[in-house]
Amino acid sequence: MQTNNAIREYVGIQKESMSGRELEASVLTKAGLMLKACQDNWDAPDREAKLLDAIKFNQKVWSFFQAELSEPGNPMPKKLREDILNLSLFLDKRFFEVMAYPDPDKLSIAIDINFNIAAGLRTAPETHAA
């Protein structure tokens, strides 16, 4: 029990010290890893439960992005917001498709999107010369 409390405290401190971009990258990486673990262990007896957990987590992550990007005051460039919202809609459809017709190959695109966006968030934003 004491170890779990220490871990939760460490994770809480880590989250407090992360920037928004780092936190988003971390969450997207976790989402991708959850899907990847399902894909890699497709024949596991608990696959159905783990897949459902991974899909639910991914849906929460992408729903958060949808809400943030839909805010009128969001500072992100309009085109980029629209592109990410389109990705989120694509992922919504893909997750429903995977739930209806499970297939490990259908997870690849969602895994790639999560990892690629996480990698992009980890790169330093471009600085523009005045």
DALIN-V291715 format. One record per backbone hydrogen bond with DSSP energy under -0.5 kcal/mol. NH is the residue of the N-H (numbers start at 1). CO is the residue of the C=O. If there is no record, write none. Layout:
nh->NH co->CO
nh->NH co->CO
This chain:
nh->5 co->1
nh->6 co->2
nh->7 co->3
nh->8 co->4
nh->9 co->5
nh->10 co->6
nh->11 co->7
nh->12 co->8
nh->13 co->9
nh->14 co->10
nh->15 co->11
nh->16 co->12
nh->17 co->13
nh->18 co->14
nh->18 co->15
nh->23 co->19
nh->24 co->20
nh->25 co->21
nh->26 co->22
nh->27 co->23
nh->28 co->24
nh->29 co->25
nh->30 co->26
nh->31 co->27
nh->32 co->28
nh->33 co->29
nh->34 co->30
nh->35 co->31
nh->36 co->32
nh->37 co->33
nh->38 co->34
nh->39 co->35
nh->40 co->36
nh->41 co->37
nh->42 co->39
nh->44 co->41
nh->47 co->44
nh->50 co->46
nh->51 co->47
nh->52 co->48
nh->53 co->49
nh->54 co->50
nh->55 co->51
nh->56 co->52
nh->57 co->53
nh->58 co->54
nh->59 co->55
nh->60 co->56
nh->61 co->57
nh->62 co->58
nh->63 co->59
nh->64 co->60
nh->65 co->61
nh->66 co->62
nh->67 co->63
nh->68 co->64
nh->69 co->65
nh->70 co->66
nh->71 co->67
nh->71 co->68
nh->74 co->71
nh->81 co->77
nh->82 co->78
nh->83 co->79
nh->84 co->80
nh->85 co->81
nh->86 co->82
nh->87 co->83
nh->88 co->84
nh->89 co->85
nh->90 co->86
nh->91 co->87
nh->92 co->88
nh->93 co->89
nh->94 co->90
nh->95 co->91
nh->96 co->92
nh->97 co->93
nh->98 co->94
nh->99 co->95
nh->100 co->96
nh->101 co->97
nh->106 co->103
nh->107 co->104
nh->108 co->105
nh->111 co->107
nh->112 co->108
nh->113 co->109
nh->114 co->110
nh->115 co->111
nh->116 co->112
nh->117 co->113
nh->118 co->114
nh->119 co->115
nh->120 co->116
nh->121 co->117
nh->122 co->118
nh->123 co->119
nh->123 co->120
